[in-house]
Amino acid sequence: MSDIRTQVGIVGAGPAGLLLAHLLHLEGIESVVIENRSQRHVIERVRAGVLEQGTVDLLHEAGVGCRLAKEGMRHEGIYLAFGGVRHRIDFASLTGRAIAVYGQNEVVTDLIHARQATGQPLFFEAADVAIHDFDSASPRITFKHAGGAHAVRCDFIAGCDGFHGICRPAIPAHALSIFECEYPFGWLGILAHAAPSCDELVYSRHERGFALFSMRSSKVTRLYLQCAPDEDIRNWPDERIWSELDARLSTSDGWKPNQGEIFQKGVTGMRSFVAEPMRHGRLFLAGDAAHIVPPTGAKGLNLAVADVRYLSIALAGFYRERSERALQEYSAKCLRRVWKAQRFSNWMTSLLHLSPAAAPFENRRQLAELDYVTSSTAAMTSLAENYTGLPME
């Protein structure tokens, strides 16, 4: 077995793990990144595509925003549609802030290139990854790669390996408090070769259910339909999908999404999940390893970015000043932001989705709230502040 000595061992090469590694590199801190999937799989997974203003700013500050600046689409607002009418929420005029549409797979691609340019270790297709002794001063990560066995000896472990990873389950159950909520619906999502017919996202509350118009580029549209969480995608041929999207998204001004070849589709269930605390000994959880939000508020990737920003600052403080104060505050600081994002995501979800058993009273209340949100400057400002991203502590 080969031994590798580093300062921070990072499990997971998604956006959280790769960004953390890059931020640490900028601070002169060594790390090893270990990922059980292939580089191609990590890059090709299509996930979130909305970046908060703070996320965009951090990527530029970290020197990995060149392609984002060229290819990312700046949006200064969104539309809320109900009753067949689109209502624009103007982020720029309300808050002076905006969002960028730039796929998570593009962010990951940029971060992989940045990591490879540093020459620091990045292992894809690692097998039998396990973490050890993280409640001591000498944590270890063991794994197999390219036919050999390896052990990473480090000062700290960052668990950035997602909801189904190995890091959170390694923490004793009695040391974690779990908070979760399962929603009674899911999203049927598609990617289509179709030019976006609107320059900003459209969130639609319709009597047939929620729908979302989004995009990934000037030639690719991303669209979602509310459905049952266990919906069988085989029951949704392309013709049915386009018919339902037209019904739920078309508005009285004649707008509707452009159609094109659907080249990816799938159903995703929706849940809220938080594990507290986000630290155990010298193991720190970040991103989906610690929390999941429903996608309605576009917070998942952005929360992961905030986590690793806090963690990189705390680790830099430790190595510069030998102070553990920021490390001790890491979990509490992250969780304050996580729970605000959970609140907002839950609110957006309840505002726009139809509950399977919704009573007429609830439907009317929902429409009244949408009417209030789109007619009150205070309510629109609150939505804009949360959607574009709350300030970092």
Residue, then its C-alpha position, 0 to 999 in steps of 0.5 A: m500500500s502506498d502512503i500519500r501525505t497531504q494537509v486536507g483529504i477531499v472525498g468527492a470531485g463534484p463542485a464542492g470538492l473541486l472548488l474547495a481544492h482550488l480555494l485551498h491551493l490559492e491559500g498554499i494548502e495541499s490537498v488530495v481529491i478522491e472520486n469514485r466515478s469517472q471523469r466523464h461521468v462527473i462532467e456529463r451529469v446535468r444538474a443545476g444551472v443557476l448561479e447566485q451573484g455571490t457564486v459568480d463573484l467567487l468563481h471570478e475571484a478564484g480565477v476560474g470564471c473565464r468561460l463563465a464570463k463568455e458563455g454564462m447568461r446573466h439574468e436580471g430577473i425571473y417571471l412568475a406565471f399564473g392565470g395565464v399571465r407572466h409577471r416579471i420580478d426585476f432583481a436588478s432594480l430591486t437589489g442591484r444583483a443578478i444571477a447567471v445561468y451556467g450549468q453545473n457540469e460546466v462549472v465542474t469542467d472548469l474546476i477539473h481543468a484548474r485542478q489538473a493545472t496545479g499538478q496536485p493529486l486528483f483520482f477518478e474511479a477510486a474504489d473501496v473508498a473509506i475514511h478512518d480515525f477522523d475523531s483523532a489528530s491523524p485521519r486517513i482515507t484509504f482507496k484502491h486505484a489503478g490496481g493499487a491500494h493507497a492511504v492518504r494521511c492528512d490533517f483534515i477530511a472534507g466530505c464532499d461526496g454527495f447525499h449517497g456518499i460514504c462520509r456522512p454515514a461514517i459518523p456515529a448515528h448518535a452524533l447526528s441530528i437528521f431533519e427531513c421532509e419528503y414532498p408529494f411530487g417530483w419533477l420530470g425534467i428534459l433537455a431539448h435542442a431548442a432555442p430558448s423562447c424567453d430570455e429569463l426563467v419562467y416559473s408557472r403555477h397552473e391548474r394542471g401543476f407546476a412547470l418551469f422554463s429554463m435554459r442551458s445555452s442559446k441552443v438548449t432549453r431545460l424544462y420541468l413538469q410537476c409529476a408524481p415522485d414515482e412517475d414512470i418515465r416510460n409513460w411520457p413519450d415526447e409528444r405528451i411532454w410537449s403537449e403538457l408543457d404547452a398547456r402549463l407554460s403558454t400565456s395570454d400574450g402568445w408566449k410558449p416554449n419552442q419545441g425541439e429534439i428531446f435528448q435527455k429526460g428523467v424524473t427526480g423526487m423532491r426532498s429537504f434534508v439537513a444533517e447537524p452538525m456538519r463537523h465530527g472531529r476532523l471530518f467536515l461535511a459540505g454540500d449535498a453530503a450535509h443538506i438537500v433542498p428542493p430545486t425550486g429555489a435554485k439553492g443546492l449548488n450555491l449552498a455547496v459553494a458557500d460551505v466550501r468558501y467558509l471551510s477554506i477560510a477556516l482551514a486557511g486560518f488554522y494553517r496561518e495562525r494555528s487557530e481552530r476558532a473558525l473551524q469550530e464555528y464552521s458548522a453553525k455558520c453554514l447551518r444558519r445559511v442552510w436553514k434560510a435556504q431551506r425556508f426559501s426553497n420550501w416557500m417557493t415550492s409551496l407557492l407554485h406546486l399543486s398538492p395532490a390533495a389540495a382543497p379549494f381553499e388552499n388553491r385560492r390561498q396560493l393564487a392570492e399569495l402569488d397575486y400579493v408577491t407580484s404586486s408588492t415591492a416588499a414581497m418582490t424584494s424579499l424574493a429577489e434577495n433570497y433568489t440572487g443569494l443572501p450575503m456571506e457572513 
